[in-house]
């Protein structure tokens, strides 16, 4: 993994904007929450959140929803809608993850899918976002710092060597 960036004012603005966008999608978008999230995370507007150029304008959450529909075309595919609170938290966590680890929206989406995040909402939504993300990465065996990763690789190496000696 990469060096973890400290969240700053711009990062918090981006988190809030994405969280509101996700929350508003419940009432404004016809598709299921998972379809919306997939489209959003791979959209052109998500790239503008990734590179922070979106902060140069005065775009609102509902404007972002319109841009996602313009890019992909409106759809009513899927029926499962998450709750407003779940969507707000998922949007916030995705952006916080992207910002602090300097990953694109699509990279973060590949690491953790919406259904998995939804399952973590109840146990993790009261945690600091950085702690929640750390726990998610640990559970996936993806380590944040180089030292932990090197230690993990060394343990694997030792097990392999020991198993060859036993033969």
Secondary structure, 3 states (H helix, E strand, C coil): CCCCCCCCHHHHHHHHHHHHHHHHHHHHCCCCHHHHHHHHHCCHHHHHHHCCHHHHCCCCHHHHHHHHHHHHCCCCCCCCCCCHHHHHHHHHHHHHHHHHHCCCHHHHHHHCCHHHHHHHHHHHCCCCHHHHHHHHHHHCCCCCCHHHHHHHHHHHHHHHHHHHHCC
